[in-house]
Amino acid sequence: MTMTPRTVMITGAAGNLGRAVAAAFADDGANLVLLGLRRDALERAFGAEGDARMFVPADLLDAAQLQAGVDAALGRFGRIDVLCNLAGGFRMGEPVHQTSDATWDWLLDLNARTLLHTARAVVPAMLRQGGGHIVNVAAFAARQGQAGMAAYCVAKDAVVRLTEAMAAELRDRRINVNCVLPTIIDTPENRAAMPDADPARWVAPQDLARVIRFLASDEARAVHGAALPVTGLS
């Protein structure tokens, strides 16, 4: 029996976590739709496109541009079985009363509005095909407000609440929606920013990728609206 490979769409694909998630799904033989802001960054991360690997350079804050990329992926592979919303970002801020509108807008746009745009573009296709899996990346910091991090905590908490709402709306349509709550991810950038920290206590991208792959698998078909902490050794 020949099984049709799943098609997995990954936002923020050129980043450290994106590369690890792409590798995890590639090991399963999946078709990959890799979204990033620039094609050259995707090419540096993955080499050339191939039969099972498609690049979609798109600004996730431009809904029309994103929709065109999703339509192109559907035209090539016919369906999107898994959506991994990895795009996001962190910025240390000021006390709440000093946090600028620019900081609020940047963090909410990058972490929450990008998710809204991908949901609008991809969920209708999943509904037409009869199901799918969506895995969002929030953060362990979403569980509690922290000094100097209000905007980031709120933005990642929005990801959790959106995950829960989507799960409630879509579970009866055979679409599983869940999210992960990582602590600090072990990346070269974080090592450079925190040279005195012990990265062995952080979350390896490959370990987080395995959790994401599990939530996108049939083994997790009974899991809806979960916000799963992934904390490494910390």
C-alpha positions, -999 to +999 in steps of 0.1 A: +000+000+000+013+035-009+004+062+016+002+098+004+027+119+024+014+146+046+020+183+037+033+204+066+034+242+065+060+258+088+062+296+095+094+310+107+110+281+089+145+297+084+150+301+121+167+276+145+134+260+156+121+261+121+150+241+107+146+215+135+109+212+130+114+208+092+140+181+098+116+162+121+088+161+096+112+154+067+122+123+086+086+112+083+086+118+046+064+148+047+061+174+020+073+207+034+059+242+027+085+265+043+075+301+050+100+329+057+103+366+051+130+362+024+138+335-001+175+339+004+173+331+041+153+299+032+179+289+007+207+294+032+188+273+057+177+245+034+196+246+001+175+243-030+138+235-033+129+200-043+100+177-051+090+176-015+102+210-004+086+243-014+097+278-004+071+305+003+087+339+009+060+360+025+054+387+051+030+371+076+016+405+084+005+410+048-027+389+046-029+390+008+007+380+003+003+351+028-029+339+011-012+339-023+015+317-008-010+293+008-029+291-026+004+282-043+011+255-018-024+240-023-020+242-060+012+222-058+004+196-030-034+197-030-037+200+008-022+212+040-023+186+067-003+204+094+003+240+102+031+249+126+030+285+136+066+291+148+070+327+138+074+350+168+098+371+187+110+384+220+119+419+232+127+428+268+106+459+276+102+486+302+078+488+332+042+487+320+037+525+325+068+531+303+062+506+275+057+523+242+030+516+217+057+506+193+068+477+216+032+466+221+025+467+184+057+448+175+052+420+199+015+416+194+019+417+156+048+392+155+034+367+179-004+369+177-014+387+144+007+364+123-012+335+138-045+351+130-034+356+094-022+320+089-054+307+105-076+327+081-055+314+051-052+278+061-082+267+082-107+270+053-086+245+033-084+221+063-122+223+067-127+215+030-103+185+032-119+172+064-093+177+090-058+187+100-035+197+129-023+231+140+005+236+165+013+271+178+043+282+197+036+303+228+060+306+257+063+295+293+063+332+302+026+333+291+017+316+324+025+347+345+033+383+341+069+392+347+087+426+353+099+442+321+081+416+300+045+426+301+040+431+264+058+398+256+038+379+283+005+393+270+014+385+234+022+349+241-008+346+264-029+357+234-014+327+215-026+304+242-061+319+243-063+318+205-053+282+206-080+273+231-107+292+211-097+276+179-096+241+195-132+246+208-143+258+174-126+232+152-124+200+172-158+187+158-144+194+123-115+170+129-089+198+133-067+195+164-053+228+177-027+229+205+004+249+215+037+245+233+051+266+260+089+265+258+113+282+282+146+295+267+155+277+235+192+268+230+202+288+200+235+306+190+217+339+195+206+331+231+241+318+239+256+350+227+231+371+246+235+352+279+272+340+279+271+332+317+240+310+315+241+272+313+225+262+279+224+226+290+193+237+311+176+252+281+153+235+255+171+220+226+154+229+193+153+192+183+136+183+215+109+209+210+105+198+174+097+163+186+070+176+209+055+196+180+056+166+157+038+145+184+010+171+187+007+170+149+004+132+149-025+108+150-013+098+185-024+132+197-058+131+180-076+132+214-057+163+225-074+196+219-065+231+232-035+220+252-008+244+263+021+220+269+051+232+289+084+222+274+110+233+299+141+213+293+161+207+325+152+240+341 
